[in-house]
Amino acid sequence: MKLLPKLSGIRFDRNEWAGAFGDIGTDLPLLILLIVACDLSAASVLTIFGLMQIVAALSYRIPMPVQPLKAVAALAIAAAGTGHKIPPAVIYGAGFGIGAVMLLLTLTGLIERLGRIIPKAVIRGIQLGLGIKLGLIALRKYVYIPDDGTWGILLAVTAFIVAALLFGNRKYPASLIIIGLGLIYAFSTRVGLGTFQSSFGFSLPSLHSVGFSDIYEGLLWAGFAQIPLSLGNSIYATRQLAADYFPKSNVTERKIGLSYSLINLVCPFFSGVPVCHGSGGIAGHYAFGGRTGGSVIIYGCLFLMLGLFFSSGFGNVIHVFPFQVLGVILLFEGFVLVRLLRDVMPVRHEFAVALLVGAVAQIPRYGFLFGLVGGIIVIKAIEMARSRSENPQSAGKKRTAAVEKE
């Protein structure tokens, strides 16, 4: 796999700029909460996160961003909420351990073998489940923020209307207008130029050595909850969505598995958080106009600048992106994933299985694993039942034809 192919085919037009903000509603809140919950280095997290975006864009040349590992982030944030902060070393150890397991699955060919037995209906169900989760998070956490009062509600409603009216419009990209509204709101209510001046300063990522005990603890704590979700959404659903949107890209499970693994084997040594690819990331960039790796490079440069030059005052700078704006973008990213259910609707039993998998995926912690395994079992059971019901009929037809010949 070429990690850094040429820039041919990568554009930086207005649609790529619009698409660059298609995944920010998912990533920025998770990164902020992770940094705060686990006392992580903002310079390291943001800089490495931005660099990995650029590596992914140059490798795939389609909108293939990286995202924080959701199960790891959710468990760390939940632990902090109960007063138990997960040490940064365990976060990095979890990322390295997950990367090592995924590399083993990739090099042994198990990822591709598993991919051949997972029906599209199950993949669509996983995407449905993730889309529902993203939508619920957006509505519960970000679209409505009581402390911001009437103006915050007005911002969320306006952003939603803009996104709905301009959804898929490549001449007037919705996300650029929404981000512009967010900037106007931020500068008029909470952020001044002095905030940027006081926050400016050059910072570099800090190096970190990964210990075996941290890897072991990280895998037990979050790794085995994350891996099933990664297989379903980061590998199989991402490969399917890349094939749907970019059929000539030739993105395979093996390539995704390799880039997923290598990124997570490198990031911990520079104090970067565990990351993955994801169908939601592609969907977000694509929904708001991204069609090449350009949108992801622009996106990566944004985080790179934040990490290198504004991480010392990160707590102030984050207010540039009001959470209502992030919530609306996240809501539409979830909608794009749910909408993919359309291609299994014509087949009744596949549609039913996809709905079942999406519902089971809402179960905390192991929902995606249960949905993945359960969906495969149900599909295989239906196929076996149909095969048995059809075989006697075909056998009867053969006997009838033989009698007629006699």
Phi, psi and omega in degrees: 000125176282123180280327186228073177288177183292167183278006181300135179088356179263128182245162178225042180278185186296328179290325175292322176296320178294315180297334182300335181262008185289340182247002186292332179294333176275312192282310188299313177300319180296318180294317179300311182294323178295315180300315181288316186293328186243011179054047180275160177283116180299321180299315181293311185299311185289318182294312181293322177299317178295318179297320181293328174300314183294319177300315180296319181296317180289333180284318187259329182062017169235170179292079181244080182280174169250153182227157173298143176295118191292319180294318178298313181297315182297317180293321179293317180293319178296319179297318179296326178295336178265006179091006181245100181278130176285127180299144179306323182299326180287324175300312180293322178296322178297318179297316180295316181297317178296319177298321180293317179297316181294324178295319178298315179297324182287311184292331179277353180083003182295327179299315181291322179296317177296323180297328181287339182258000180262113183293157179300325180301323180289319178297316178297325177295321177296317178295322176299313180300318179292320178299319177296316179300315180297318179297317180294319177299316180300314183289322184280325191252327195238324184293319179245117179238106186305324184296338182273353173063210186296320181296324178295319178297316180298320178298314181297315181295316180297315179298320179295316180297317179299314181297321182291318183288326185252015182300121180082001180281116184271345177280321178235082185299129186296318189295328178295321179292319180296314178298322177299318176299319179297320179294317178299316180298315183296313183289335181271345185238329189217341185239132175244169179298332179297331178298317180292320181297318181285338182270347186287136177175148183273130179222146178243154176299150178263142180283152181214139176260131184267121180265154181299320181296325178292321178296314181299312181293321180295321178294317180293321184288314186223338188299315184284347171275329184280321189302314177300320177296319179295318178300314183290309186266315186285330183258292189288313180292325178292317178299319180294317182292323176298321178292323179295311186274327185227071186299339180268001185283340179054045176278125182247163175301323181296315180295317178297317180299320180293313181293320175304312183295309186296321178300315182284341175279341181263316186308316184302330182287348177242023178060036176266150181282157177297138183224170180209171163273171180193145179296329177296324179294313177299316182300318181295312179297317182294318184299326183260011169122347182292131178230352179225180177291352180301319181297324181286324177296315177301315179300315179296320179296327177300311180290326178298315179294319178299316183291318184282325190241343184231010184290335180294332176242038187302324181300332178273320185293329183299340180289350175299329179252091179303141184296334177298320179294315178298322181296319179294317178298318179296321180299316180286331174297318176296321179298318179300320179292318179297323183295338180294347180297345186303323188282354172252359180297323182297334179259111191302314184288329177291320178298317180296319179294319179299318177297319179298313180298318179298322179289316181295328180297343179283348177297131182302146172070294186253017183301318181292325177295312179299318180295318180298307182292314181298320179296319178298315181298315182295315179299314181296322179296319179295317180296320178294318179296319178294320180298318180293322181289331181276329183299313178300324179294316180293324178294321179295322178296320179297319179295319180297316180296323180293320179294319181296323178296322180291000000 
